[in-house]
């Protein structure tokens, strides 16, 4: 009998948003583990979403609390705790998708069986504590985990500076499997895309300013080369509390006719949205793995991005796009123009991008690496 048979995996998640990178990863990971004879369970709070329904379809057990109010005081996490204390006693491995308050983690650790392994899968690169008191508290939290999984080797430095000395593994999030590769859109319009939430960390104002500059660069280049100027548009897939502010900025910059806000799109339509564009841009201040970036590359579309989170590691292969060395609109616009020229010259193609992507980010291979980690922790 395989030692994964009947072994219980609990993903202690916290707030499970309807759409999000870590939520999509949880769906992909638990589904993969469930197919490999593990007994998987998700414990979370929030609303029923298509991802939750998909996990139920995959026979993953779901315990979900509807409480969502008072989030800034971690009230939903505390309300989830009594159930959590019961469930950790029955788990062989407990996965955490965020760093819960220290008091909650300590209660869970005390209740868990002595052979139960706690794994923290970081959603972001950890920020260094600002003082010794905060550092000690953060280290105490981290030391409650037997293993920490990060998405980039650059994330390890912060863990070691804080003082964490236990096992650290570098594994990307498990991306979706996508279908047949589709060619770039053939119409005369050049389409640039963004996929993500409209929140401060994504720094969309930088993207809008960069687009304004890019449009002028692109038009001037076409004029100098004596060729027809294609219509250019920026397609923003996603929603968030900054949408109204960003729509106002497009008016202030005079680029409103070229910017399309599509709003939030369901997971079932993500691939269709991606292949409708020629390339994508990310101007984030902070990021984790950026699962959206992997989804885009899997569809054969290149990316221009800032040096946030794991993006430098992803784009270390120049076949996949360009990394803007400076978070300045002028520099970012120049990188977009470079990628557009490569696409026009057909030296960067969907086939080249997907082949380069699969060398490092094949979903089955990544999923099996998580299996290896989990199995190595089960006694």
Secondary structure as UniProt FT lines:
FT   TURN            3..6
FT   STRAND          8..16
FT   HELIX           21..35
FT   TURN            36..37
FT   STRAND          39..46
FT   HELIX           50..57
FT   TURN            58..59
FT   STRAND          61..65
FT   HELIX           71..73
FT   HELIX           75..88
FT   TURN            89..90
FT   STRAND          93..96
FT   HELIX           102..111
FT   TURN            114..115
FT   STRAND          117..121
FT   HELIX           132..142
FT   TURN            143..144
FT   STRAND          147..150
FT   HELIX           153..155
FT   HELIX           156..162
FT   STRAND          167..170
FT   STRAND          190..195
FT   HELIX           200..202
FT   HELIX           204..224
FT   TURN            225..226
FT   STRAND          232..238
FT   TURN            241..242
FT   HELIX           243..253
FT   HELIX           256..258
FT   STRAND          259..263
FT   HELIX           267..269
FT   HELIX           270..275
FT   STRAND          279..282
FT   HELIX           291..298
FT   TURN            299..300
FT   STRAND          302..305
FT   TURN            309..310
FT   HELIX           311..314
FT   TURN            315..316
FT   HELIX           318..320
FT   STRAND          321..323
FT   HELIX           329..345
FT   HELIX           350..361
FT   HELIX           363..377
//
